[in-house]
Amino acid sequence: MKKLLIASTALVATAGMASADITISGHAAAGIYSGLGNANGTAETKSTSTLKYFDVETAAVITTGAGTAGVSLTTGDILIAGTDGTAKVAETFSGDGIYSNAGVDFTMTGATDNGISFSASVNIDAGMEVDTGDFELDGKDGGTAGLGSVSMTGTFGTLTFDDAGIDNLYNDAYTAADVSYSTTVGAVSLTVAHDTSGAADGNSMSAGYTASGMGFTLLASEGSAGTSSSLAVSYALNDTVSVTGKTDQVAGAESVQTITASTTLNGVSVALSSANNSTWDVDLGYSAGGFALTYGTDETDVWAATATAALGGGATFAAGINQQDSMYAGVSFAF
């Protein structure tokens, strides 16, 4: 009788389940680094806009150009704001060292009989980690299990839960959200994100529309100074050339209009952008046979160069250097 009751309970518990899968994957990386940013673990936001430093000894505000060039800082001086309105701190850099890390990711997916699919993820990472995209030293990961997002998708759209893990849709330097909802209405895609802690900049939204080679993207976020928003319009002139126009209005600041043109031909990519606030960017790239080179610079002579090469079997070599003599070189593996 007990066995029958247990079996019956199991049938009831799984009656709404159509399918379920658990996928396990792994990753690892190792290499060398020198002069990477954020060595002290303090939150920072790099910017090419004018920055203001507060001198704790003289109580004066020190204003300079992009980055930290030309600023004399002593211990305790802090960077309080940039013209984009984002809070910042003075940047520090690491010495020379090596990094090695490994991790395991568990992804669980399933679907109910009525067509609702759901997923959740758990990851365990350990070792010294670097952020190759931002030339930053992330530091040691504790090797503890971390819960990723939990999402549900159906005809109603997608509902995602991730405590402080959902990037602000307008600017990922703003407060991260805890829950988001996305759906499609005709040809329009919509996403809204909400931070349950009530942070002033914790709510954001995005909307996109594409038709006849043209794409429209609207992003917005609340803030203590008001609502910040950006509108971008892109158009594909042909299979290799596209043009994008964007206007960005940060709450409490002047709006910035930017025009970008990009092309890709025979593995060579070029992107040029210019804005009405006297800023510009040039990005070059080349890829062929699993090998890729990139180089980018702007009006402040901030530049970065990277190289990657696929080694086969899930292994990839990557190296990079920038104008601050920050560098890394190493191999990553996917299992």
Summary of the structure (lengths in Angstrom):
residues: 335
radius of gyration: 23.5
end to end distance: 45.8
largest distance: 82.7
contacts: 943
relative contact order: 0.13
helix: 4%
strand: 62%
